[in-house]
């Protein structure tokens, strides 16, 4: 009986832990969407396709082939966002992410993301209160650390994405001229 009870407690606590982990991950993804990071990486994928289009211009690659390759965009966007979740979770606790979401959902937070030079004096006060909070202080003190981690992740991801697309073009017989 004790073994069954112990097993049930362990099982329930692991479910609770997994639910917390899933919630933390979902909140980081939400934050990365609301702060514009997801849009930046989506635009980066579009720019990569523009670059490849120029590099392979003499091959006259059909729209069908480009369309097939562009189907990689959504999975690749999800891949980089998941990689960024790991970078953010290594620095920010779940409570920090929740606080960041709460702040950036306010009109002050939205204005700060859109154009911080257009903040009203009241919004500047609200932003100051946020950045003087423990979460705000963590954001300020970890700026370089998160930028470094994001830079490393981005470099790996973009290099791998470029290589993957070039390989797929090569498989279709399109080889870039040296």
C-alpha positions in Angstrom: 0.0 0.0 0.0 2.8 2.4 0.9 4.6 1.7 -2.4 1.4 2.5 -4.3 0.9 5.7 -2.5 4.6 6.7 -2.9 4.4 5.8 -6.6 1.2 7.9 -7.0 2.8 10.9 -5.2 5.9 10.7 -7.5 3.7 10.4 -10.6 1.5 13.3 -9.6 4.5 15.5 -8.7 6.1 14.7 -12.1 2.9 15.7 -13.9 2.8 18.9 -11.9 6.5 19.6 -12.8 5.9 18.9 -16.5 2.8 21.2 -16.5 4.9 24.0 -14.9 7.7 23.4 -17.5 5.2 23.5 -20.3 3.6 26.7 -18.9 7.0 28.3 -18.6 7.9 27.4 -22.2 4.6 28.6 -23.5 5.0 31.9 -21.6 8.5 32.4 -23.1 7.1 31.8 -26.6 4.3 34.2 -25.9 6.8 36.8 -24.8 9.0 36.3 -27.9 5.9 36.8 -30.0 4.7 39.9 -28.2 8.1 41.6 -28.1 8.6 41.2 -31.9 11.3 38.5 -31.8 9.2 36.1 -33.8 8.5 38.7 -36.5 12.2 39.5 -36.7 13.1 35.9 -37.3 10.3 35.5 -39.9 11.7 38.5 -41.7 15.2 37.0 -41.5 13.9 33.9 -43.2 12.4 36.0 -46.0 15.7 37.9 -46.4 17.5 34.6 -46.6 15.3 33.5 -49.5 15.9 36.9 -51.2 19.7 36.3 -50.8 19.4 32.8 -52.2 17.3 34.1 -55.1 20.1 36.5 -56.0 22.8 33.8 -55.6 20.9 31.4 -57.8 19.5 33.9 -60.2 21.3 32.4 -63.2 19.6 29.0 -62.6 16.1 30.3 -63.3 14.7 28.2 -60.4 10.9 27.8 -60.8 8.4 29.3 -58.4 7.3 25.8 -57.6 10.8 24.9 -56.3 11.0 28.1 -54.2 7.5 27.4 -52.9 8.5 23.9 -51.8 11.6 25.3 -50.0 9.5 28.1 -48.4 7.4 25.4 -46.7 10.5 25.1 -44.4 9.8 28.6 -43.1 7.3 27.8 -40.4 9.2 24.7 -39.0 12.4 26.8 -39.0 10.7 29.7 -37.2 9.4 27.3 -34.6 12.9 25.8 -34.3 14.6 29.1 -33.6 11.9 30.2 -31.2 12.4 26.9 -29.3 16.1 27.4 -29.2 15.5 30.9 -27.9 13.2 29.5 -25.2 16.2 27.6 -23.8 18.4 30.8 -23.8 15.7 32.8 -22.0 14.9 30.1 -19.5 18.5 29.9 -18.6 18.4 33.5 -17.4 14.8 34.4 -16.5 12.6 32.5 -14.0 9.0 31.8 -14.9 7.9 34.6 -12.6 10.2 37.1 -14.5 8.6 36.1 -17.8 5.1 36.5 -16.4 6.1 40.0 -15.2 7.6 40.9 -18.5 4.4 39.8 -20.3 2.2 41.7 -17.9 4.3 44.9 -18.4 4.6 44.6 -22.2 0.8 44.1 -22.5 0.2 47.6 -20.9 0.0 50.6 -23.1 3.4 51.7 -21.7 5.0 48.4 -22.6 3.5 48.4 -26.1 4.7 52.0 -26.6 8.1 51.1 -25.3 8.4 48.3 -27.9 7.0 50.4 -30.7 8.9 53.7 -30.1 10.4 54.5 -26.8 11.1 58.1 -27.9 7.3 58.7 -28.0 6.6 57.7 -24.4 4.6 60.3 -22.5 5.9 61.5 -19.1 3.4 59.3 -17.4 4.5 56.3 -19.4 8.2 57.1 -18.6 7.3 57.0 -14.9 5.5 53.6 -15.4 8.5 52.3 -17.3 10.8 53.5 -14.6 8.8 51.7 -11.9 8.9 48.5 -14.0 12.7 48.7 -14.6 13.3 49.4 -10.9 11.4 46.2 -10.0 13.4 42.9 -9.4 12.4 41.7 -12.9 13.3 45.0 -14.5 16.6 45.0 -12.8 17.2 41.5 -14.0 16.5 42.6 -17.6 18.9 45.5 -17.3 21.7 43.5 -15.7 21.4 40.5 -18.0 21.1 42.5 -21.3 24.6 41.5 -22.4 24.3 37.9 -21.3 21.0 37.4 -23.1 22.3 39.2 -26.2 25.3 36.9 -26.2 23.2 33.8 -25.9 20.7 34.9 -28.5 23.6 35.8 -30.8 25.1 32.4 -30.5 21.8 30.6 -31.0 21.0 32.8 -34.0 24.3 32.2 -35.6 24.0 28.4 -35.3 20.4 28.5 -36.6 21.0 30.8 -39.5 24.1 28.9 -40.6 22.3 25.5 -40.4 19.2 26.9 -42.2 21.3 28.3 -45.1 23.3 25.1 -45.4 20.0 23.1 -45.4 18.5 25.2 -48.1 21.6 25.1 -50.3 21.8 21.3 -49.8 18.1 21.0 -50.9 18.8 23.1 -54.0 21.8 20.9 -54.8 19.7 17.8 -54.5 17.4 19.3 -57.1 20.4 19.9 -59.4 21.0 23.6 -58.6 24.6 24.1 -57.6 25.9 27.6 -56.9 28.7 28.6 -59.2 32.1 29.3 -57.6 
